Amino acid sequence: MRNPQLNANGELTHLLTLEGLPADVIRHILDTAAPFASIAEREVKKVPLLRGKAVFNLFFENSTRTRTTFEIAAKRLSADVINLNINASSTSKGETLLDTVDNLVAMNADMFVVRHSQSGAPHLIAAHLNAHQRTHVHVVNAGDGRHAHPTQGLLDLYTIRHYKREFSGLTVAVVGDVLHSRVARSLIHGLTTLGTSEVRVIGPRTLLPSRVEAMGVRVFSDMHAGLAGCDVVVMLRLQSERMKGALLPSAGEYFKHYGLTQEKLAVAKPDVIVMHPGPMNRGVEIDSAVADGARSVILPQVTFGIAVRMAVMSIISGN
Amino acid sequence: MTAQPPPEIPDAEAALRALAERMRPAVAHGAAFVGIYSGGAWVAERLAAMLPGDHPVGYIDVSYYRDDYAKSGLKGGAKRTELGFEVEGAAIVLVDDVLYTGRSVRAAINELFDFGRPDRIELAVLVDRGGRELPIDPDYVGARLVVARDLSIVLSKDPGGTLSLAVEALAGN
């Protein structure tokens, strides 16, 4: 079966996951994002690429930040943006996901940006559109369950390439709650596809997937060993509900072992960069001195994220 | 393969000198030269060095302003538009290598206005091959020629900086 993200010519038409996406498609997105980064410096902060297109932000799960960055990206491309907070409307009246989609297609939607707590929901929508010959309607996954968050993965890749140029020769550590993190999954797939020399995951065993080695990573449970010689450290958000579920003793205990401090970071390379997808829990997974320190690129990540989302939207919309 | 005899292709360096001579008496000494990527950028740089006065050189990539996005998508990697001077109130000479339908020039003018309101925009082209589909007329032309619709005229630059023109079959036809 054909990769549902690609059209008959092998071009990207939906963005659902970075898993199985060819390296040249990923590189094309990163290359396309670079010139978009400067549009915010213009007198008129937009370009007319998606003029007249209707982008529906379909958020079945709340996320103000992700929704906002997609909204800014679409508006900088001159699209019309319609935000739908689905929790509060149709599903509570019993409408199915695909009925909601069909109704919005009937309102001439051109693109859906989908966030859903169920893994596979954006995939289901894309397959439904493909099956009904609505190939002019495109889907972007803005995070589905524990599965994938491809635009976050891409902006992380963009950030790493911006500061480090090449992926070969790099050692990248992903630290924390890998088990529940769609961000980690997407990033790891992207890093291995682009030929990163060594990808490490560091975290307590209870927060690492049981067969994580199968993703081509080295596993560490000790921060000192795992951070030694790293070029890039990606901290993951520790969701507070994990503490309630007996996976972890306490936030203080977690910080002691896995919270990133200047002291722990000292074993990484001197020019290491520290990343975090946000929102941060200061004093839980990262110390303020690191988050606000000289090695942190957490705020540039946010800026790059808009350019990367502009690139994704303008590529899929044209295919 | 075409049965027609190959068109007479002008020498790019000779066309550049002719273009510069036509611009010399007319172009404002402080005018900015904005080259359309990629060939126009090379021509703009050369003209700025050849002509008297201080001419800031800018670069424009019209990918986001093209009228064929719905048909062709965003295939090639766009370059960053870099003007490096204040567009508001500026005298600008837009520079391209080959003028054909006029669609790139339309896109470039639209893009320039998103940076500010220039005082005036003129158009200089190395080669005018006719075939306009929009009401666009160049102010300065290096050489004129007529070639068949299925041929494309391509400017290239060798490592030493010398420009040359060649005729190629139009991609996609």
Contacts between the chains, C-beta under 8 A, distances in Angstrom:
chain1	res1	chain2	res2	distance
A	11	B	73	7.4
A	28	B	77	7.1
A	31	B	77	4.2
A	32	B	74	6.5
A	32	B	77	6.0
A	32	B	78	6.7
A	34	B	80	6.8
A	35	B	61	6.7
A	35	B	78	5.0
A	35	B	79	6.1
A	35	B	80	4.1
A	35	B	81	7.2
A	38	B	80	5.5
A	38	B	81	7.4
A	38	B	82	7.8
A	42	B	114	5.7
A	42	B	115	5.7
A	43	B	87	7.5
A	43	B	88	7.7
A	43	B	114	6.4
A	43	B	115	5.3
A	43	B	116	5.2
A	44	B	113	7.9
A	44	B	114	3.9
A	44	B	115	7.6
A	46	B	114	7.7
A	47	B	64	3.7
A	47	B	65	6.8
A	47	B	111	7.8
A	47	B	114	7.5
A	48	B	64	6.8
A	48	B	65	6.2
A	48	B	110	7.5
A	49	B	64	5.0
A	49	B	69	5.9
A	49	B	74	7.3
A	314	B	64	7.8
A	314	B	74	5.0
A	315	B	73	7.3
A	315	B	74	5.6
A	317	B	73	7.8
A	318	B	69	5.8
A	318	B	70	7.6
A	318	B	72	7.1
A	318	B	73	2.6
A	318	B	74	4.7
A	318	B	75	7.7
A	319	B	73	5.2
